[in-house]
Amino acid sequence: MKKQKSPATQNPFDVLSEELVFSILDHLDSNPLDKKSFSLVCKSFYSIEAKHRRTLKPLRSEHLPSVLNRYPFVTHLNLSLCRRVTDGSLAFVADAYKATLQRIDLSQSKFFSSNGLLNLAMNCKNLVELDLSNATELRDAAASAVAQFSNLEKLWVGRCKLITDMGIGCIAVGCKKLRLICLKWCVGVGDLGVELIAIKCEELRSLDLSYLPITDKCLPSIFKLQYLEDLVLEGCFGIDDDNTDVFKQGCRTLKKLDISGCQNITHIGLSALISSSGCLEQLNLADGSPVIFCFLYNFQHFR
């Protein structure tokens, strides 16, 4: 009886040499052309460079199938240069990076719909960052698909003007682990949507509500966030300080506050707000109400 051959094992020296090459590649991150030159040295380097790459920024969407096949371990995919990203393109991504993808940037991409996002959500369970900025055609159905990313921590939906409170409510319920959300120029979102985000996403650290048609009605829910550090209210013209009790509540964890362009917030509201925010480190008051001398006394509380 013939002896069965034992399965081939990888040479430990090969593993060691590959790790050494990975260390070299770690120092070539500053210039992408260096990595390209490295991969062209020989077939072995070509293969190792493909295994090492974790960040990918393709230039054209039609090359996605071949590019995704070449780089199997990508965690951060930037498709902002691929203007024509369809649901089919996202299907390729979902199939290629089921286990690895953590971040995807679709901030300048077009032509995909809620179906493509849902396919991505169902397959890429480890995704923690999603940038949909400037996707002006997306509606509440797309927001409902985004809500399926249960592990999402950072979300940008700036200029998604067709998304309403209903869509944002879906995101608030489905993405409770959110630490950052940017709703800049989402003019279909009002007090209700913002309140839902503040109530459901208790781990929020950064909240950008620039140019939203909101009032001071949603501020109490925002100020109750226990970990909020960065709040942007730029251009929120509907917020005024008629109800100073809201501003006195403040947010004690806040470190950065941007209320530039909020011309209806006077020195009275500002004084009440910053006096209750003892951790404040950065304050932007540009293009707002005139800052009078008595208001400056509030700054003696800040180290």
Secondary structure, DSSP 4 states (H G I P E B T S, - for coil): -PPPPPPP---HHHHHHHHHHHHHHHTTTT-HHHHHHHHTS-HHHHHHHHHH--EE--S-GGGHHHHHHH-TT-SEEE-TT-SB--HHHHHHHHHH-TTT--EEE-TT-BS--HHHHHHHHHH-TT--EEE-TT-TT--HHHHHHHTT-TT--EEE-TT-TT--HHHHHHHHHH-TT-SEEE-TT-TT--HHHHHHHHHH-TT--EEE-TT----GGGHHHHHT-SS--EEE-TT-TT--SS-HHHHHH--TT--EEE-TT-TT--HHHHHHHHHT-TT--EEE-TTSS---GGGGGGGGG--
